[in-house]
Amino acid sequence: MTITSFGPANRIARTAETHPLTWRLRDDGEPVWL
């Protein structure tokens, strides 16, 4: 889906790649954005 490329999910993905220390994985495997 191309819409995700312009959505907040893409910004979060880019943020995670650019600032890997700003997030961590919870015990259930879901990412926690700090």
PQR file of N, CA, C, O and H, with PARSE charges and radii, in Angstrom:
ATOM      1  N   MET A   1       0.850  -1.200   0.000 -0.4000 1.5000
ATOM      2  CA  MET A   1       0.000   0.000   0.000 -0.0000 2.0000
ATOM      3  C   MET A   1       0.882   1.245   0.000  0.5500 1.7000
ATOM      4  O   MET A   1       1.722   1.435   0.880 -0.5500 1.4000
ATOM      5  N   THR A   2       0.672   2.072  -0.991 -0.4000 1.5000
ATOM      6  CA  THR A   2       1.518   3.255  -1.124 -0.0000 2.0000
ATOM      7  C   THR A   2       1.147   4.319  -0.101  0.5500 1.7000
ATOM      8  O   THR A   2       1.954   5.200   0.195 -0.5500 1.4000
ATOM      9  H   THR A   2      -0.010   1.918  -1.705  0.4000 1.0000
ATOM     10  N   ILE A   3      -0.063   4.249   0.441 -0.4000 1.5000
ATOM     11  CA  ILE A   3      -0.500   5.287   1.375 -0.0000 2.0000
ATOM     12  C   ILE A   3       0.351   5.266   2.644  0.5500 1.7000
ATOM     13  O   ILE A   3       0.535   6.300   3.286 -0.5500 1.4000
ATOM     14  H   ILE A   3      -0.719   3.533   0.201  0.4000 1.0000
ATOM     15  N   THR A   4       0.864   4.100   3.003 -0.4000 1.5000
ATOM     16  CA  THR A   4       1.683   4.009   4.208 -0.0000 2.0000
ATOM     17  C   THR A   4       2.991   4.770   4.041  0.5500 1.7000
ATOM     18  O   THR A   4       3.622   5.149   5.027 -0.5500 1.4000
ATOM     19  H   THR A   4       0.715   3.260   2.482  0.4000 1.0000
ATOM     20  N   SER A   5       3.395   4.991   2.804 -0.4000 1.5000
ATOM     21  CA  SER A   5       4.641   5.704   2.552 -0.0000 2.0000
ATOM     22  C   SER A   5       4.522   7.169   2.959  0.5500 1.7000
ATOM     23  O   SER A   5       5.522   7.846   3.199 -0.5500 1.4000
ATOM     24  H   SER A   5       2.881   4.683   2.003  0.4000 1.0000
ATOM     25  N   PHE A   6       3.274   7.647   3.032 -0.4000 1.5000
ATOM     26  CA  PHE A   6       3.078   9.052   3.373 -0.0000 2.0000
ATOM     27  C   PHE A   6       2.452   9.185   4.750  0.5500 1.7000
ATOM     28  O   PHE A   6       2.158  10.295   5.194 -0.5500 1.4000
ATOM     29  H   PHE A   6       2.462   7.097   2.836  0.4000 1.0000
ATOM     30  N   GLY A   7       2.245   8.060   5.434 -0.4000 1.5000
ATOM     31  CA  GLY A   7       1.576   8.070   6.733 -0.0000 2.0000
ATOM     32  C   GLY A   7       2.562   8.153   7.884  0.5500 1.7000
ATOM     33  O   GLY A   7       3.773   8.168   7.667 -0.5500 1.4000
ATOM     34  H   GLY A   7       2.483   7.158   5.074  0.4000 1.0000
ATOM     35  N   PRO A   8       2.059   8.205   9.085 -0.5600 1.5000
ATOM     36  CA  PRO A   8       2.908   8.307  10.281  0.2800 2.0000
ATOM     37  C   PRO A   8       3.773   7.070  10.479  0.5500 1.7000
ATOM     38  O   PRO A   8       4.831   7.142  11.104 -0.5500 1.4000
ATOM     39  N   ALA A   9       3.325   5.939   9.950 -0.4000 1.5000
ATOM     40  CA  ALA A   9       4.102   4.703  10.095 -0.0000 2.0000
ATOM     41  C   ALA A   9       5.462   4.861   9.430  0.5500 1.7000
ATOM     42  O   ALA A   9       6.470   4.369   9.937 -0.5500 1.4000
ATOM     43  H   ALA A   9       2.466   5.881   9.442  0.4000 1.0000
ATOM     44  N   ASN A  10       5.485   5.549   8.292 -0.4000 1.5000
ATOM     45  CA  ASN A  10       6.745   5.755   7.582 -0.0000 2.0000
ATOM     46  C   ASN A  10       7.659   6.680   8.379  0.5500 1.7000
ATOM     47  O   ASN A  10       8.871   6.467   8.423 -0.5500 1.4000
ATOM     48  H   ASN A  10       4.666   5.948   7.880  0.4000 1.0000
ATOM     49  N   ARG A  11       7.087   7.704   9.010 -0.4000 1.5000
ATOM     50  CA  ARG A  11       7.899   8.615   9.822 -0.0000 2.0000
ATOM     51  C   ARG A  11       8.487   7.865  11.011  0.5500 1.7000
ATOM     52  O   ARG A  11       9.647   8.069  11.371 -0.5500 1.4000
ATOM     53  H   ARG A  11       6.103   7.876   8.974  0.4000 1.0000
ATOM     54  N   ILE A  12       7.689   7.004  11.610 -0.4000 1.5000
ATOM     55  CA  ILE A  12       8.166   6.236  12.758 -0.0000 2.0000
ATOM     56  C   ILE A  12       9.285   5.303  12.331  0.5500 1.7000
ATOM     57  O   ILE A  12      10.282   5.152  13.037 -0.5500 1.4000
ATOM     58  H   ILE A  12       6.748   6.838  11.318  0.4000 1.0000
ATOM     59  N   ALA A  13       9.116   4.680  11.173 -0.4000 1.5000
ATOM     60  CA  ALA A  13      10.138   3.769  10.667 -0.0000 2.0000
ATOM     61  C   ALA A  13      11.431   4.532  10.409  0.5500 1.7000
ATOM     62  O   ALA A  13      12.513   4.067  10.767 -0.5500 1.4000
ATOM     63  H   ALA A  13       8.306   4.803  10.600  0.4000 1.0000
ATOM     64  N   ARG A  14      11.320   5.697   9.792 -0.4000 1.5000
ATOM     65  CA  ARG A  14      12.509   6.505   9.516 -0.0000 2.0000
ATOM     66  C   ARG A  14      13.145   6.976  10.823  0.5500 1.7000
ATOM     67  O   ARG A  14      14.370   7.015  10.942 -0.5500 1.4000
ATOM     68  H   ARG A  14      10.441   6.075   9.501  0.4000 1.0000
ATOM     69  N   THR A  15      12.317   7.332  11.796 -0.4000 1.5000
ATOM     70  CA  THR A  15      12.836   7.780  13.081 -0.0000 2.0000
ATOM     71  C   THR A  15      13.603   6.663  13.760  0.5500 1.7000
ATOM     72  O   THR A  15      14.653   6.890  14.362 -0.5500 1.4000
ATOM     73  H   THR A  15      11.322   7.301  11.699  0.4000 1.0000
ATOM     74  N   ALA A  16      13.070   5.454  13.659 -0.4000 1.5000
ATOM     75  CA  ALA A  16      13.729   4.308  14.282 -0.0000 2.0000
ATOM     76  C   ALA A  16      15.082   4.055  13.637  0.5500 1.7000
ATOM     77  O   ALA A  16      16.051   3.711  14.314 -0.5500 1.4000
ATOM     78  H   ALA A  16      12.218   5.270  13.170  0.4000 1.0000
ATOM     79  N   GLU A  17      15.138   4.229  12.328 -0.4000 1.5000
ATOM     80  CA  GLU A  17      16.386   3.994  11.612 -0.0000 2.0000
ATOM     81  C   GLU A  17      17.397   5.098  11.908  0.5500 1.7000
ATOM     82  O   GLU A  17      18.599   4.849  11.992 -0.5500 1.4000
ATOM     83  H   GLU A  17      14.351   4.509  11.779  0.4000 1.0000
ATOM     84  N   THR A  18      16.892   6.318  12.064 -0.4000 1.5000
ATOM     85  CA  THR A  18      17.778   7.454  12.290 -0.0000 2.0000
ATOM     86  C   THR A  18      18.190   7.562  13.753  0.5500 1.7000
ATOM     87  O   THR A  18      19.329   7.914  14.058 -0.5500 1.4000
ATOM     88  H   THR A  18      15.915   6.520  11.996  0.4000 1.0000
ATOM     89  N   HIS A  19      17.263   7.260  14.654 -0.4000 1.5000
ATOM     90  CA  HIS A  19      17.541   7.370  16.081 -0.0000 2.0000
ATOM     91  C   HIS A  19      17.192   6.060  16.786  0.5500 1.7000
ATOM     92  O   HIS A  19      16.158   5.965  17.447 -0.5500 1.4000
ATOM     93  H   HIS A  19      16.337   6.974  14.407  0.4000 1.0000
ATOM     94  N   PRO A  20      18.046   5.059  16.646 -0.5600 1.5000
ATOM     95  CA  PRO A  20      17.748   3.732  17.192  0.2800 2.0000
ATOM     96  C   PRO A  20      17.668   3.711  18.710  0.5500 1.7000
ATOM     97  O   PRO A  20      17.151   2.754  19.285 -0.5500 1.4000
ATOM     98  N   LEU A  21      18.168   4.745  19.365 -0.4000 1.5000
ATOM     99  CA  LEU A  21      18.160   4.759  20.825 -0.0000 2.0000
ATOM    100  C   LEU A  21      16.883   5.371  21.386  0.5500 1.7000
ATOM    101  O   LEU A  21      16.716   5.457  22.603 -0.5500 1.4000
ATOM    102  H   LEU A  21      18.589   5.522  18.897  0.4000 1.0000
ATOM    103  N   THR A  22      15.977   5.798  20.501 -0.4000 1.5000
ATOM    104  CA  THR A  22      14.759   6.449  20.980 -0.0000 2.0000
ATOM    105  C   THR A  22      13.629   5.459  21.152  0.5500 1.7000
ATOM    106  O   THR A  22      12.524   5.843  21.536 -0.5500 1.4000
ATOM    107  H   THR A  22      16.112   5.727  19.512  0.4000 1.0000
ATOM    108  N   TRP A  23      13.888   4.168  20.870 -0.4000 1.5000
ATOM    109  CA  TRP A  23      12.824   3.177  21.003 -0.0000 2.0000
ATOM    110  C   TRP A  23      13.394   1.858  21.464  0.5500 1.7000
ATOM    111  O   TRP A  23      14.593   1.608  21.337 -0.5500 1.4000
ATOM    112  H   TRP A  23      14.786   3.855  20.558  0.4000 1.0000
ATOM    113  N   ARG A  24      12.534   1.018  21.999 -0.4000 1.5000
ATOM    114  CA  ARG A  24      12.943  -0.318  22.426 -0.0000 2.0000
ATOM    115  C   ARG A  24      11.757  -1.261  22.239  0.5500 1.7000
ATOM    116  O   ARG A  24      10.625  -0.828  22.022 -0.5500 1.4000
ATOM    117  H   ARG A  24      11.561   1.221  22.103  0.4000 1.0000
ATOM    118  N   LEU A  25      12.042  -2.553  22.327 -0.4000 1.5000
ATOM    119  CA  LEU A  25      10.977  -3.538  22.161 -0.0000 2.0000
ATOM    120  C   LEU A  25      10.443  -3.962  23.524  0.5500 1.7000
ATOM    121  O   LEU A  25      11.206  -4.229  24.452 -0.5500 1.4000
ATOM    122  H   LEU A  25      12.962  -2.905  22.503  0.4000 1.0000
ATOM    123  N   ARG A  26       9.109  -4.018  23.624 -0.4000 1.5000
ATOM    124  CA  ARG A  26       8.505  -4.482  24.866 -0.0000 2.0000
ATOM    125  C   ARG A  26       8.644  -5.997  24.960  0.5500 1.7000
ATOM    126  O   ARG A  26       9.136  -6.642  24.034 -0.5500 1.4000
ATOM    127  H   ARG A  26       8.489  -3.801  22.870  0.4000 1.0000
ATOM    128  N   ASP A  27       8.213  -6.550  26.066 -0.4000 1.5000
ATOM    129  CA  ASP A  27       8.313  -7.998  26.259 -0.0000 2.0000
ATOM    130  C   ASP A  27       7.493  -8.753  25.225  0.5500 1.7000
ATOM    131  O   ASP A  27       7.822  -9.886  24.874 -0.5500 1.4000
ATOM    132  H   ASP A  27       7.814  -6.026  26.818  0.4000 1.0000
ATOM    133  N   ASP A  28       6.419  -8.124  24.734 -0.4000 1.5000
ATOM    134  CA  ASP A  28       5.560  -8.808  23.763 -0.0000 2.0000
ATOM    135  C   ASP A  28       6.033  -8.555  22.335  0.5500 1.7000
ATOM    136  O   ASP A  28       5.411  -9.021  21.381 -0.5500 1.4000
ATOM    137  H   ASP A  28       6.152  -7.203  25.020  0.4000 1.0000
ATOM    138  N   GLY A  29       7.137  -7.815  22.188 -0.4000 1.5000
ATOM    139  CA  GLY A  29       7.712  -7.623  20.858 -0.0000 2.0000
ATOM    140  C   GLY A  29       7.234  -6.360  20.180  0.5500 1.7000
ATOM    141  O   GLY A  29       7.673  -6.048  19.073 -0.5500 1.4000
ATOM    142  H   GLY A  29       7.642  -7.436  22.963  0.4000 1.0000
ATOM    143  N   GLU A  30       6.335  -5.623  20.830 -0.4000 1.5000
ATOM    144  CA  GLU A  30       5.871  -4.382  20.219 -0.0000 2.0000
ATOM    145  C   GLU A  30       6.864  -3.268  20.510  0.5500 1.7000
ATOM    146  O   GLU A  30       7.377  -3.180  21.625 -0.5500 1.4000
ATOM    147  H   GLU A  30       5.979  -5.877  21.729  0.4000 1.0000
ATOM    148  N   PRO A  31       7.148  -2.409  19.522 -0.5600 1.5000
ATOM    149  CA  PRO A  31       8.091  -1.307  19.732  0.2800 2.0000
ATOM    150  C   PRO A  31       7.497  -0.228  20.630  0.5500 1.7000
ATOM    151  O   PRO A  31       6.319   0.112  20.515 -0.5500 1.4000
ATOM    152  N   VAL A  32       8.313   0.298  21.510 -0.4000 1.5000
ATOM    153  CA  VAL A  32       7.867   1.383  22.388 -0.0000 2.0000
ATOM    154  C   VAL A  32       8.623   2.643  22.004  0.5500 1.7000
ATOM    155  O   VAL A  32       9.847   2.699  22.123 -0.5500 1.4000
ATOM    156  H   VAL A  32       9.269   0.023  21.603  0.4000 1.0000
ATOM    157  N   TRP A  33       7.899   3.651  21.544 -0.4000 1.5000
ATOM    158  CA  TRP A  33       8.550   4.888  21.094 -0.0000 2.0000
ATOM    159  C   TRP A  33       8.676   5.846  22.263  0.5500 1.7000
ATOM    160  O   TRP A  33       7.672   6.212  22.873 -0.5500 1.4000
ATOM    161  H   TRP A  33       6.904   3.605  21.448  0.4000 1.0000
ATOM    162  N   LEU A  34       9.887   6.254  22.581 -0.4000 1.5000
ATOM    163  CA  LEU A  34      10.125   7.138  23.719 -0.0000 2.0000
ATOM    164  C   LEU A  34      10.196   8.591  23.273  0.5500 1.7000
ATOM    165  O   LEU A  34      10.391   9.482  24.100 -0.5500 1.4000
ATOM    166  H   LEU A  34      10.703   5.956  22.086  0.4000 1.0000
TER
END
